[in-house]
Amino acid sequence: MSTNPVPNTNPNLNAANTPVSWRKRYRAPLMNAAFWGFWIGFFLAHQGGVSNNTGLINLSYVIFTLACLVPLVTKK
């Protein structure tokens, strides 16, 4: 059995108290949002192309851009 070199301290507590960056904390929800952003962007681009509506196509470009920026901001 090994002993703790510093009495009355638990080394496992220090790991739990270290601050976690917002990128790591919100990575999964933001990546899910980017995934759905791509699907919504594809749908809007398709609908805009079928109905010849440039507003939907431009909106799809905006959503694609945001969906591409999210993984760049939340990278490890």
C-alpha positions in Angstrom: 0.0 0.0 0.0 1.5 3.4 -1.0 1.2 6.4 1.2 0.4 9.9 0.3 3.5 12.1 0.5 1.6 15.1 1.7 -0.7 14.4 4.6 -4.4 15.4 4.6 -4.5 16.0 0.8 -6.3 14.0 -1.8 -4.6 14.1 -5.3 -7.9 13.2 -7.0 -9.6 16.4 -5.7 -7.1 18.6 -7.5 -8.0 17.0 -10.9 -11.7 17.7 -10.3 -11.1 21.3 -9.4 -9.1 22.3 -12.5 -11.0 24.7 -14.7 -12.3 23.4 -18.0 -12.3 25.7 -21.0 -15.6 26.5 -22.7 -14.4 24.9 -25.9 -14.1 21.6 -24.2 -17.3 22.0 -22.1 -19.5 22.9 -25.0 -17.8 20.9 -27.8 -20.4 18.2 -28.2 -23.5 20.5 -28.3 -21.7 22.8 -30.7 -20.7 20.0 -33.0 -24.2 18.7 -33.0 -25.4 22.2 -33.9 -22.9 22.3 -36.8 -24.1 18.9 -38.0 -27.7 20.1 -38.0 -26.7 23.4 -39.6 -25.2 21.5 -42.5 -28.5 19.5 -43.0 -30.6 22.7 -42.8 -28.2 24.4 -45.2 -28.5 21.6 -47.7 -32.3 21.6 -47.4 -32.5 25.3 -47.9 -30.1 25.2 -50.9 -32.2 22.5 -52.4 -35.5 24.3 -51.9 -34.1 27.5 -53.1 -32.8 25.8 -56.3 -36.1 24.0 -56.9 -38.2 27.2 -56.5 -35.6 29.5 -58.0 -35.5 31.6 -54.8 -32.2 33.3 -54.3 -33.1 34.3 -50.7 -33.1 30.7 -49.6 -29.9 30.0 -51.4 -28.2 33.0 -49.7 -29.6 31.9 -46.4 -28.1 28.5 -46.9 -24.7 30.1 -47.6 -24.9 31.9 -44.2 -25.9 28.7 -42.4 -23.1 26.8 -44.2 -20.6 29.4 -43.1 -21.7 29.3 -39.5 -21.6 25.5 -39.5 -18.1 25.6 -40.9 -16.8 28.1 -38.3 -18.1 26.2 -35.3 -15.6 23.3 -35.6 -12.8 25.8 -36.2 -13.7 27.7 -33.0 -14.2 24.6 -30.9 -11.1 22.7 -32.0 -9.1 20.9 -29.4 
